[in-house]
Amino acid sequence: MVLLIVWIVVGVLALVVLGAIGFGVLGAAGRLRRELEAAERDVRPLLEQAQATAARAATKD
């Protein structure tokens, strides 16, 4: 009987730990996604400017 209680407690603790790890991973993935979107917004004007410069250089040839 005591062994059954121990195994139940171990199972519950394992689920709690796995849930905390999963929550942390999902939170980190969300933060990474937001950071990548912000970086893309920051770089987008530079990319467009470089493409426009490349297009002008190609038409001059």
N, C-alpha and C positions, 0 to 999 in steps of 0.2 A: 504493500500500500504506500509506504513512504517512498519507495523507488518510483512509483507512478507519479507522485506529486513532484518529485525532483525532475523527472522527465518533462512534465507539463511546464514547470517553471523554466527549464532550459529552453523548451520550444518557444515559450512566450518571449523570453529574453532575446532569443535569436531573431524572432520576428520584429521586435522593437529595434534591434540593432540594424537589421536589413532595411527596415523602413526609414531609419535615420540616414543611412547611407544613400538610399534611393532619393530621399528628399534633398540631400546635399548635392547629389549628382544632377538632379533636375534643376535645382536652383542655379548651379554653376553653368549648366547648358543655357539657361535663360539669360544669365548675365553675359555669357560669351556671345550669344546671338545679338543682344543689344549693343555690345561693344563693336561687333563686326558691322552692324548697320550704321552705327555712328562713324566708324572709320570710312565706310563707303560714302557716306554723305560728305565727309571732309575731303576725300580724294576725288570725288566725281567732277568738281569744277576743273581741277588740274588735268584730269584725263580728257575732258572735253576740249580744253585749251590745247593740249598736246595733239589731239586728233585734228583740230582745226589748223594748227601750224603745219602738221604733216600734209594735210590736204592742200594748203596754200603752196607748200614747197613742191608738191607733186605737179601742180598746175603750172608752175613757173618753168618746169623743164621742158 
